[in-house]
Amino acid sequence: MNLTLKIWRQSAADTAGRLVKYGIEGVSPDSSFLEMLDLLNEQLLQEGDEPVAFDHDCREGICGSCGMMIDGFAHGPRRAITACQLHMRSFSDGDTITIEPWRATAFPIIKDLVVDRSSFDRIIQVGGYVSVGTGSAQDADNVLIPKPAADRAMDAAACIGCGACVAACPNGSAMLFTASKLGHLAALPQGQEERYERAVLMVGQMDAEGFGGCTNIRECGAACPKEISVDLIGQMNRDLLVGAIKGAAGGR
């Protein structure tokens, strides 16, 4: 496959960026999108140019670091996959592909396609801890968690923090990310002690980071590579309301 790539190049956060056009030949339809970028970077190095900076790690759809906008879609045109799981057979010979970083105030650009997502880390950090009684370990069969609750917790815990929900949302909202982190613990007995206080703290941090609000467009759910349900946002809003009432009443 021979392709034309229009890639966002920006040397640093405080410099202007622009789309730069590159031609690349001999791309295998069976290669992944990141392998195609590797091939481009080898070409650029041979030509004496600086390679394109992009995040990657596991390349198995687990770590969430490979986030980028591909032809206007978070992680590309196929649903329920990350950029590293996107294969070049999804495109056609001669295509022009536009590749850009996440666009959100809370995700400042570091270089080229790399953005700073440490705002996600700070949201998680303010969630604090869970209160669990210590002592001798129980047998796993003695920890009674109903299967629907366990399934709900696992579905929420599937969030890999890639930021696609933020990038796809017209408001740059992190509601789905925050709701998934809260929903994971809210479904389990270990998370009940600080449940409502945690919701107040994490949503407060989310707002402080500069993320936008939710207006129920639901683009976040459509873009999520793990297909996390937007229903979790409703649960988060309910927990936030309870936490605000408890806080006003001096309760926990």
BELFEN-V726553 format. One line per field, one symbol per residue. phi: phi as a letter, one per 40 degrees, with the letter a starting at -180 (. if undefined). A space follows every 50 residues. Layout:
phi = ???
This chain:
phi = .bbbbbbcbacaccbcbacbcbbbbgcccccccccccdcccccccccgcc cccacaacfbgbcgcccacbfgbcghcccgacccccbcccbbdgcbbcbb cdbadcbcccafccbcbcdccccccccgbbcbcciccccdccccbdddcc ccccccccdbgcgccccccccgcbcccccccccdcccbccccdbdccccc cccccdcccgccccbfcgcccccccbfcccdccccccccccccccccccg cb
